[in-house]
Amino acid sequence: MELDPHEIGEVCKTLYIRAVKLLPRDVKEGFTELQRRETDATGRAILGTMVENIAVAERTRNLLCQDTGIPIYNITIGKNVVFDGVALKAAIRRGCERATREHPLRSSVVHPITRQNEQTSCGPGVPIIHVDFDEREETVEIEMIPKGSGSENGSFLQMLIPADGVKAVKRFVIDKVIELGGRVCPPTIVGVGIGGTSDLCVHLAKRAATRPLRTVCPDPEGAKIEAELSEAVNELGIGPQGLGGRSTSFAVHVEVAATHITMNPVAVNIQCHSARRATARITPGGIAFG
């Protein structure tokens, strides 16, 4: 199978628009579960407003949130797929620009020093593109994530040492959730990266924060930590929008990587309640949007 850059551009444009309008099914189901468990009257009322916002956005084909975020495209390429990497990168950027200009979307991307906005949701290093590979035959999967600044500002890295142990990892996560309070628009998905280098650890936390709900860390020790922390953060009483209740987080997700014998990095990256993402799968049989 050979990738067509024009087709990739069209898919990436459509994914951006879908991501900012349609909340994934697992997140909507997560709201249902939180509503079932919430006992605080204010917490229940705020969750109800959030659910109504989701329904209105879907019904009117409007945005879930005015913040169209930093555009992230995760590309997974299977076996026997022929592609031009340079053309692929250009097509993704072109699709991102077209979504912003033609829809139109508010461009939230500016130069970090001049603060100039190109009105394309693009700039130096943006859109962010990650490419990976797997065993699927003649399959390409594209995931689009618009990462809003409210939740992205909830990002932290700590270079722990092995002697600090697992308790220090858990304490760091809990401390940061408390510190952030309602500033990250809870209920959230708390992404935690453990191990790797400093940059890989932060990437792991981002990957964890944007993972679908009800998925489990493939590492058994990581899975234990995410189960314990998922319960612990909802005992903090922060609640929806920080106004009280048990619905502080849908879940805590953990991703791990091997690290150096003398260090143990831990990172936190938060995803807000509008946990937006959209996917498309390209095969010889056509394109399927998820």
C-alpha positions, 0 to 999 in steps of 0.5 A, a space after each residue: 500500500 502506498 500513501 497518497 499525500 493528498 489523501 493524508 492531508 484531507 484525513 488530517 484536516 477532517 481529524 482536527 475538525 472532528 476532534 474539537 467537536 466530538 468527544 470520544 465515546 469512552 470519555 462520555 461513558 466516563 462522565 456517566 460513571 462519575 455522575 453515578 458515583 458523585 455524592 456532592 450536590 455541587 459536583 453533580 450539578 457541574 458534571 451535569 452542565 459538562 454533559 449538556 455542553 457535550 450534547 449541545 456541541 454534538 447536536 449543533 456541530 459546534 466546538 466542545 471548547 474555544 481552545 483549539 489547542 496545540 495540534 498533535 498527530 500520532 502516526 502508526 505505520 504498519 508493514 508493507 506501507 510505502 511512503 515519502 516521509 517528507 511528503 507525509 510531514 508536509 501533508 499533515 501540516 497542510 491538513 492542519 492549516 486547512 482545518 484552521 483556515 477553512 473551517 474556520 478554527 481559532 488558531 491558538 499557536 503563536 511564536 514563543 518570543 514574538 507571540 505572532 500568530 500565523 492563524 494556521 495552528 502551525 509554527 516552528 515545530 508545530 503541528 507536533 508529529 510522532 511516527 511509530 511502527 507496528 505489525 499490522 499489514 498495510 495499515 496506517 493509523 492517525 490519531 489527532 489530539 488538540 492539547 489545550 493550554 489549560 491542561 498542558 500547563 499542568 505539566 511537571 518533571 521531577 528527577 528522583 533517585 532510586 532510593 526515593 522509592 515508589 512512595 516518592 513517585 506517588 507523593 509527587 503525583 498527589 502533590 501536583 494534583 493538589 497544587 493544580 486544584 481546579 486550574 486544569 478543568 477537572 475531572 481530568 485524566 492524570 498522565 504519569 510517566 516513570 523512567 526513561 530520560 527527562 524528555 522521554 519521561 515527559 513524553 510518556 506522561 503525555 501519552 498516558 494522559 491521552 490514552 483511552 479510558 479503561 485501558 491499563 498500563 501494560 507494565 504490571 508494576 505501572 498498572 498497580 500504581 495507576 490503580 492506587 492513584 486513581 482511587 487516591 486522587 478522588 479522595 482529595 475532595 477537589 471535584 469538578 472545576 475544583 468546587 468540591 466532590 469526588 469527581 476529581 479525575 476519570 483516572 490516573 494513567 501510567 506509562 513506564 520506560 527503562 531508566 538509568 541505574 542512578 535515577 528515576 524520573 517521574 513526570 505528570 501531564 494533565 488532560 482536562 475533562 474535554 479529553 479530545 482526540 480523533 482517529 482514522 485508520 487507512 487500509 487498502 479497503 479505504 478510510 475508517 474514522 473512529 
